[in-house]
Amino acid sequence: MRRLIIRTDGAARGNPGPASAGAALIDADRPGAERPDAQPLATISEALGRQTNNVAEWTAVIRALDLAAELGADDLLLLLDSKLVVEQIQGRWRVKDPKLAPLHDEAVAGLRRFRRWNARHVPRSENGTADALANEALDRVAAGGPALVVRRPQPGPGDEGSASGQLGLELGSGTAGDGTVALEPGFDPADAGPDPGRLVVRILGSGTSQGIPRIACDCPVCTSSDPRDHRYRASALLAFGDRRVLVDCGPDFKWQALAGGMRRIDAVLLTHEHQDAVGGLDELRRFNELQGGYLPVHALPEDLAVIVGRFAYAFRPAQGPFFGVPQLRPVAVEGPFLVGGRRFVPVPVVHGDRVITGYRTGGFAYCSDVQRIDADGRALLRDLDVLVLSALRDLPHPTHQTVSEALALVEELRPRRTYLTHLDHELGHAALSARLPAGVEVARDGLEIETG
């Protein structure tokens, strides 16, 4: 018997207006399955064209039921933030709108495929994952991406599947003559978008999860007088036109923002949910206060589930005017998307036993916390002007690549310029710089890089 929890949401920007459906399917037998931050087993993110919000709500339920049946479920619990849908699907309220009646009937018929089911209303504040999936569909289509992205359970060891497939990227099924993955015709990861502007990248931090210097460490790097050996947690700020995009927001963010003279942020892109990448999200409240409105936070759906749970107070929808807490909107990354006129392409990166994401925009890419990048990810990193790439240390590590492994990847990808980041305290700036090949440099906090 397979028991699933289903959370769905419909979105419409205007009523009617551009609409979408989001759904998260969760293994009900996992501990904490009913928590709002429970990691989904499978997700749906679908743009529906011009529809009303109620049509989008019902469509999300129907799509989720179809996927649950495909996954072999026979026992369902629907946790929905639409009181209307819950009451109508339970038969307690009549369906008065003739446009909704066929959708209601389809959903009720779909439920007959399952041995047992129940539906329960939950607050909108507990439905962040499904809401993020619905809004991501609208953003993805606006960026020229596919209308539908379905994320099924990740393949186990020995099963077929790829990291790029998990990110909704259209990569070819075959390989090019040199053994690299072939991209689908027409898909150009170097396309910077309709109005990208000139890009300036500021390295906010180039250190590891503990930063440099480490607490209570007397090693030569931690006690170095060279300011380049002082490293905040790895992060970057991307500036183009009047837009500012933050990549990772770790515990040092306040000091990084002050050092960089930051005055605005338009979006936050997170590589993964570890604390060194998200520990500074609370500090974003100042930018809510300065700019008004919500800040979009982009991350993989499973990471968003954890992050929204950890910072639940900051991701509450429908907050009023700023009153002292962050106002963040989760946006699921499942394919290319736009910030302003610039296009961002997620790049699958393997970190330990899981896939996280790097980001490419035009000729620039940022890949931190890399253990390795498989062929499908490398296919998205060809013809780069600038690559910022992690290289933890010289000794092997179970979840991070070494300097020599990073250089081997650079040799294969051949970006015009590479900057090594996420450096631990075994690596002093001067000594590492002296042994790097031409075109490869050591990143340092405060470094600014101009590119297309």
C-alpha positions as CSV (number, residue, x, y, z in Angstrom):
1,M,0.0,0.0,0.0
2,R,1.3,3.4,-0.9
3,R,0.0,6.4,1.0
4,L,0.6,9.9,-0.3
5,I,-0.1,13.4,0.9
6,I,-1.1,15.9,-1.8
7,R,-0.7,19.7,-1.5
8,T,-1.9,21.8,-4.5
9,D,-2.4,25.4,-5.4
10,G,-3.7,27.4,-8.3
11,A,-2.5,30.9,-9.2
12,A,-3.9,33.6,-11.5
13,R,-2.3,37.0,-12.1
14,G,-5.5,38.7,-12.7
15,N,-8.9,36.9,-12.4
16,P,-9.0,35.8,-15.1
17,G,-5.4,36.1,-16.1
18,P,-2.3,34.1,-16.7
19,A,-2.9,31.0,-14.6
20,S,-1.0,28.0,-13.3
21,A,-1.2,24.9,-11.2
22,G,1.3,23.6,-8.6
23,A,1.2,20.3,-6.8
24,A,3.5,18.5,-4.3
25,L,3.1,14.8,-3.6
26,I,4.7,13.6,-0.4
27,D,5.3,10.1,1.0
28,A,2.9,9.9,3.9
29,D,5.0,7.2,5.6
30,R,8.0,9.5,6.0
31,P,8.5,11.2,9.4
32,G,7.1,14.7,9.4
33,A,5.1,14.1,6.2
34,E,2.4,16.5,7.2
35,R,4.8,19.4,8.0
36,P,4.6,22.3,5.5
37,D,8.4,21.8,4.8
38,A,8.2,18.1,4.1
39,Q,10.2,17.1,1.0
40,P,8.1,16.2,-2.0
41,L,8.3,12.8,-3.7
42,A,7.1,14.4,-6.9
43,T,5.9,17.8,-8.1
44,I,3.9,19.4,-10.9
45,S,4.4,23.0,-12.2
46,E,2.1,23.8,-15.1
47,A,1.1,27.1,-16.8
48,L,-2.5,27.0,-17.9
49,G,-2.9,30.0,-20.1
50,R,-5.7,32.5,-19.3
51,Q,-8.0,31.1,-16.6
52,T,-9.6,32.1,-13.3
53,N,-8.1,31.2,-10.0
54,N,-10.8,28.7,-9.2
55,V,-10.2,26.9,-12.5
56,A,-6.5,26.8,-11.7
57,E,-7.2,25.3,-8.2
58,W,-9.4,22.5,-9.6
59,T,-6.9,21.8,-12.4
60,A,-4.1,21.4,-9.9
61,V,-6.1,18.8,-7.9
62,I,-6.9,16.9,-11.1
63,R,-3.2,16.9,-12.2
64,A,-2.1,15.7,-8.8
65,L,-4.6,12.8,-8.7
66,D,-3.4,11.6,-12.1
67,L,0.2,11.7,-11.0
68,A,-0.7,9.9,-7.7
69,A,-2.4,7.1,-9.7
70,E,0.7,6.9,-11.9
71,L,2.9,6.5,-8.8
72,G,0.7,3.6,-7.5
73,A,-0.9,5.3,-4.6
74,D,-4.1,3.8,-3.1
75,D,-4.5,6.1,0.0
76,L,-4.5,9.9,-0.2
77,L,-4.7,12.8,2.1
78,L,-5.3,16.1,0.3
79,L,-4.1,19.2,2.3
80,L,-5.5,22.2,0.4
81,D,-5.6,25.9,1.1
82,S,-8.8,26.3,-0.9
83,K,-11.8,26.0,1.4
84,L,-14.1,26.0,-1.6
85,V,-12.4,23.0,-3.2
86,V,-12.3,21.0,0.1
87,E,-16.0,21.6,0.8
88,Q,-17.1,20.9,-2.8
89,I,-15.0,17.8,-3.2
90,Q,-16.4,16.4,0.0
91,G,-19.9,17.1,-1.2
92,R,-20.8,19.6,1.6
93,W,-21.1,22.6,-0.7
94,R,-22.8,22.8,-4.1
95,V,-20.9,23.7,-7.2
96,K,-22.8,26.8,-8.5
97,D,-20.4,28.0,-11.2
98,P,-21.1,26.0,-14.5
99,K,-17.5,26.4,-15.5
100,L,-16.3,24.5,-12.4
101,A,-18.8,21.7,-12.5
102,P,-16.9,19.6,-15.2
103,L,-13.7,20.0,-13.2
104,H,-15.4,19.0,-10.0
105,D,-16.9,16.0,-11.7
106,E,-13.5,15.0,-13.1
107,A,-11.8,15.3,-9.7
108,V,-14.5,13.2,-8.0
109,A,-14.2,10.6,-10.7
110,G,-10.4,10.6,-10.3
111,L,-10.7,10.0,-6.6
112,R,-12.6,6.7,-7.3
113,R,-9.3,5.2,-8.4
114,F,-8.1,5.2,-4.8
115,R,-9.1,2.8,-2.1
116,R,-9.3,5.6,0.5
117,W,-9.0,9.4,0.5
118,N,-9.6,12.4,2.7
119,A,-9.4,16.2,2.1
120,R,-8.6,18.8,4.7
121,H,-8.3,22.6,4.6
122,V,-5.0,24.1,5.7
123,P,-3.9,27.7,6.1
124,R,-2.3,29.3,3.0
125,S,0.8,29.9,5.1
126,E,1.3,26.1,5.2
127,N,1.1,25.7,1.4
128,G,4.3,27.4,0.4
129,T,5.7,24.6,-1.7
130,A,2.7,24.2,-4.0
131,D,2.4,28.0,-4.2
132,A,6.0,28.2,-5.3
133,L,5.5,25.6,-8.0
134,A,2.5,27.4,-9.4
135,N,4.3,30.8,-9.5
136,E,7.4,29.2,-10.9
137,A,5.3,28.0,-13.9
138,L,4.3,31.5,-14.7
139,D,7.8,32.8,-14.4
140,R,9.2,29.9,-16.4
141,V,6.8,30.5,-19.4
142,A,7.6,34.2,-19.3
143,A,11.3,33.3,-19.7
144,G,10.5,31.1,-22.7
145,G,10.5,27.8,-20.9
146,P,8.1,24.9,-21.1
147,A,4.5,25.2,-19.9
148,L,4.7,21.9,-18.0
149,V,7.4,20.4,-15.7
150,V,6.7,17.2,-13.8
151,R,9.3,16.0,-11.4
152,R,9.0,12.3,-10.6
153,P,10.8,10.4,-7.9
154,Q,14.6,10.6,-8.3
155,P,16.1,7.4,-9.7
156,G,17.8,5.1,-7.3
157,P,21.3,3.7,-7.7
158,G,21.6,2.0,-11.1
159,D,18.4,3.5,-12.4
160,E,18.4,5.7,-15.5
161,G,18.0,9.4,-15.0
162,S,20.0,12.6,-15.0
163,A,20.5,15.6,-12.9
164,S,19.4,17.9,-15.7
165,G,16.2,16.0,-16.0
166,Q,15.5,16.8,-12.4
167,L,15.9,20.5,-13.2
168,G,13.5,20.4,-16.1
169,L,16.2,21.1,-18.7
170,E,15.8,20.0,-22.3
171,L,19.0,18.0,-23.0
172,G,19.4,15.6,-25.9
173,S,19.1,11.9,-25.5
174,G,22.3,11.2,-27.5
175,T,25.9,12.4,-27.4
176,A,28.0,14.5,-29.7
177,G,31.0,13.0,-31.5
178,D,33.3,14.0,-28.7
179,G,31.3,12.1,-26.0
180,T,29.6,15.2,-24.6
181,V,25.9,15.5,-24.1
182,A,24.1,17.0,-27.0
183,L,21.6,19.9,-26.3
184,E,18.2,19.9,-27.9
185,P,18.1,21.9,-31.1
186,G,17.3,25.6,-30.4
187,F,18.3,25.5,-26.7
188,D,21.2,27.8,-26.1
189,P,22.4,28.0,-22.5
190,A,24.5,31.1,-23.4
191,D,21.4,33.1,-24.4
192,A,21.4,35.9,-21.8
193,G,17.8,36.9,-22.4
194,P,15.9,39.7,-24.1
195,D,17.5,42.6,-22.3
196,P,20.5,41.4,-20.2
197,G,22.6,44.5,-20.0
198,R,26.3,44.5,-19.0
199,L,27.0,42.1,-16.1
200,V,29.3,43.0,-13.1
201,V,29.9,40.3,-10.6
202,R,31.0,41.0,-7.1
203,I,32.5,38.2,-5.0
204,L,30.9,38.7,-1.6
205,G,32.5,35.7,0.0
206,S,35.0,33.1,-1.1
207,G,35.3,30.9,2.0
208,T,33.8,27.6,3.1
209,S,30.9,26.9,5.5
210,Q,33.0,28.0,8.5
211,G,34.5,31.0,6.9
212,I,38.2,32.1,7.2
213,P,39.5,32.6,9.8
214,R,38.0,29.7,11.6
215,I,37.1,29.9,15.3
216,A,40.0,29.0,17.5
217,C,42.4,28.1,14.7
218,D,46.1,29.2,14.7
219,C,47.0,27.9,11.3
220,P,49.0,30.1,8.9
221,V,46.0,31.1,6.8
222,C,43.6,31.8,9.7
223,T,46.3,34.0,11.3
224,S,47.5,35.6,8.0
225,S,47.9,39.3,7.7
226,D,47.1,39.1,4.0
227,P,43.5,40.6,3.7
228,R,42.9,38.2,0.8
229,D,43.0,35.3,3.2
230,H,40.0,36.7,5.1
231,R,37.0,34.9,3.5
232,Y,33.3,35.3,4.3
233,R,31.0,32.3,3.3
234,A,30.8,31.9,-0.5
235,S,28.3,34.3,-2.2
236,A,28.1,36.7,-5.1
237,L,26.2,39.7,-6.2
238,L,25.2,40.1,-9.9
239,A,24.6,43.6,-11.1
240,F,23.0,44.4,-14.6
241,G,21.4,47.7,-15.3
242,D,19.6,48.7,-12.1
243,R,19.0,45.1,-11.1
244,R,20.8,43.3,-8.3
245,V,20.7,39.5,-7.9
246,L,22.1,37.8,-4.9
247,V,23.6,34.2,-5.2
248,D,23.4,32.6,-1.8
249,C,22.7,34.4,1.5
250,G,24.9,32.9,4.2
251,P,25.4,33.9,7.9
252,D,27.9,36.7,6.9
253,F,25.4,38.5,4.6
254,K,25.0,41.6,6.7
255,W,28.7,42.3,6.7
256,Q,28.9,41.5,3.0
257,A,26.1,43.9,2.2
258,L,27.8,46.7,4.2
259,A,31.1,46.1,2.6
260,G,29.6,46.1,-0.8
261,G,27.4,49.2,-0.2
262,M,24.2,47.3,-1.2
263,R,21.1,49.4,-1.6
264,R,18.7,47.0,-3.4
265,I,18.1,43.3,-4.2
266,D,15.7,42.1,-6.9
267,A,16.0,38.4,-6.4
268,V,17.9,35.7,-4.4
269,L,19.2,32.6,-6.1
270,L,20.1,29.8,-3.7
271,T,22.3,26.9,-4.6
272,H,21.1,24.6,-1.8
273,E,19.6,24.7,1.7
274,H,22.7,24.3,3.8
275,Q,23.2,27.0,6.5
276,D,26.2,28.6,4.8
277,A,24.0,29.3,1.8
278,V,20.8,30.5,3.6
279,G,21.8,31.6,7.2
280,G,21.5,35.3,6.3
281,L,17.9,35.3,4.9
282,D,16.6,37.1,7.9
283,E,18.8,40.1,7.1
284,L,16.9,40.6,3.8
285,R,14.2,42.4,5.9
286,R,16.1,45.6,5.4
287,F,15.6,45.4,1.6
288,N,11.8,44.8,2.1
289,E,11.8,47.9,4.2
290,L,13.7,49.9,1.5
291,Q,12.0,48.6,-1.6
292,G,8.5,47.5,-0.3
293,G,6.9,44.2,-1.4
294,Y,8.2,40.7,-1.4
295,L,11.6,39.4,-2.5
296,P,11.6,36.3,-4.7
297,V,13.8,33.5,-3.4
298,H,14.7,30.9,-6.1
299,A,15.8,27.4,-5.2
300,L,15.1,23.7,-6.1
301,P,11.7,22.6,-4.8
302,E,13.1,20.2,-2.2
303,D,15.4,22.9,-0.9
304,L,12.5,25.4,-0.8
305,A,10.5,23.0,1.3
306,V,13.3,22.9,3.9
307,I,14.0,26.6,3.7
308,V,10.4,27.7,4.0
309,G,10.0,25.4,7.1
310,R,13.2,26.8,8.7
311,F,12.2,30.5,8.0
312,A,8.4,30.0,8.1
313,Y,7.8,33.5,9.6
314,A,9.6,35.1,6.6
315,F,7.6,33.2,3.9
316,R,4.1,34.0,5.1
317,P,1.9,35.0,2.1
318,A,-0.4,38.0,2.1
319,Q,1.5,40.0,4.7
320,G,0.6,43.6,5.0
321,P,3.0,46.6,4.9
322,F,6.5,46.0,6.3
323,F,6.5,45.6,10.1
324,G,9.9,44.2,10.9
325,V,10.1,40.7,9.5
326,P,11.3,39.5,6.1
327,Q,8.8,39.2,3.3
328,L,10.0,36.5,1.0
329,R,8.3,34.6,-1.9
330,P,9.5,31.1,-2.7
331,V,10.0,30.4,-6.4
332,A,10.8,26.8,-7.4
333,V,13.7,26.4,-9.9
334,E,12.8,23.8,-12.5
335,G,14.1,25.3,-15.7
336,P,15.3,28.6,-17.1
337,F,13.8,31.8,-15.8
338,L,14.1,35.6,-16.1
339,V,15.0,38.3,-13.6
340,G,14.3,41.6,-15.3
341,G,15.5,41.1,-18.9
342,R,18.3,38.6,-18.0
343,R,17.9,34.8,-18.4
344,F,19.2,32.4,-15.8
345,V,19.8,28.7,-16.5
346,P,20.1,26.2,-13.6
347,V,23.1,23.9,-13.8
348,P,22.9,20.5,-12.0
349,V,25.8,20.1,-9.6
350,V,26.5,17.0,-7.5
351,H,27.2,17.7,-3.9
352,G,27.6,14.6,-1.7
353,D,24.6,12.3,-2.3
354,R,22.3,14.9,-3.9
355,V,21.9,17.4,-6.7
356,I,22.2,21.1,-6.0
357,T,22.2,23.9,-8.5
358,G,24.7,26.3,-10.0
359,Y,23.5,29.1,-12.3
360,R,24.5,30.3,-15.7
361,T,23.5,33.7,-17.3
362,G,24.9,34.5,-20.6
363,G,28.7,33.9,-20.6
364,F,28.9,33.8,-16.8
365,A,28.4,30.8,-14.5
366,Y,28.6,30.3,-10.7
367,C,29.1,26.7,-9.3
368,S,29.8,26.3,-5.6
369,D,29.9,23.3,-3.3
370,V,30.9,21.1,-6.3
371,Q,31.8,17.5,-5.7
372,R,31.5,16.8,-9.5
373,I,29.5,18.1,-12.5
374,D,28.2,15.3,-14.7
375,A,28.0,15.4,-18.5
376,D,24.5,16.9,-18.5
377,G,25.7,19.8,-16.3
378,R,28.9,20.3,-18.3
379,A,26.9,20.6,-21.5
380,L,25.4,23.8,-20.0
381,L,28.9,25.2,-19.2
382,R,30.4,25.4,-22.7
383,D,31.7,28.7,-24.2
384,L,31.9,30.6,-20.9
385,D,33.6,33.9,-20.5
386,V,33.8,33.6,-16.7
387,L,33.4,30.6,-14.5
388,V,33.3,30.9,-10.7
389,L,34.0,27.4,-9.4
390,S,34.6,25.9,-6.0
391,A,37.9,24.2,-5.1
392,L,37.9,23.3,-1.4
393,R,41.4,22.1,-0.7
394,D,44.2,19.8,-2.0
395,L,43.2,16.7,0.0
396,P,40.2,14.6,-1.1
397,H,36.9,15.4,0.6
398,P,33.7,13.3,0.5
399,T,31.4,16.1,-0.7
400,H,33.7,18.7,-2.4
401,Q,36.2,18.6,-5.3
402,T,39.8,19.3,-4.8
403,V,41.9,22.0,-6.5
404,S,43.3,19.4,-9.0
405,E,39.8,18.1,-9.7
406,A,38.6,21.7,-10.3
407,L,41.5,22.4,-12.7
408,A,40.8,19.2,-14.6
409,L,37.2,20.4,-15.1
410,V,38.5,23.8,-16.2
411,E,40.7,22.1,-18.7
412,E,37.7,20.3,-20.2
413,L,35.3,23.3,-20.2
414,R,37.9,25.9,-21.2
415,P,36.2,29.1,-20.0
416,R,38.2,32.2,-20.9
417,R,38.5,33.1,-17.2
418,T,38.1,31.0,-14.0
419,Y,38.0,32.2,-10.4
420,L,38.3,29.6,-7.6
421,T,36.0,30.0,-4.6
422,H,34.7,28.2,-1.5
423,L,38.3,27.8,-0.3
424,D,39.2,26.2,3.0
425,H,42.0,27.3,5.4
426,E,44.6,24.9,3.9
427,L,44.8,27.3,0.9
428,G,46.5,30.6,1.3
429,H,45.8,33.1,-1.5
430,A,49.4,33.9,-2.5
431,A,50.6,30.4,-2.4
432,L,47.6,29.0,-4.4
433,S,47.8,31.9,-7.0
434,A,51.5,31.1,-7.6
435,R,50.7,27.5,-8.9
436,L,47.6,28.1,-11.0
437,P,47.7,28.0,-14.8
438,A,47.1,31.0,-17.0
439,G,43.4,32.0,-17.0
440,V,42.7,30.7,-13.5
441,E,42.8,33.0,-10.5
442,V,41.9,32.8,-6.8
443,A,38.7,34.7,-6.0
444,R,38.8,37.1,-3.1
445,D,36.2,38.9,-1.1
446,G,35.3,42.2,-2.8
447,L,36.6,41.2,-6.2
448,E,34.6,42.6,-9.1
449,I,34.4,40.9,-12.5
450,E,33.0,42.4,-15.6
451,T,31.5,40.2,-18.3
452,G,28.8,40.0,-20.9
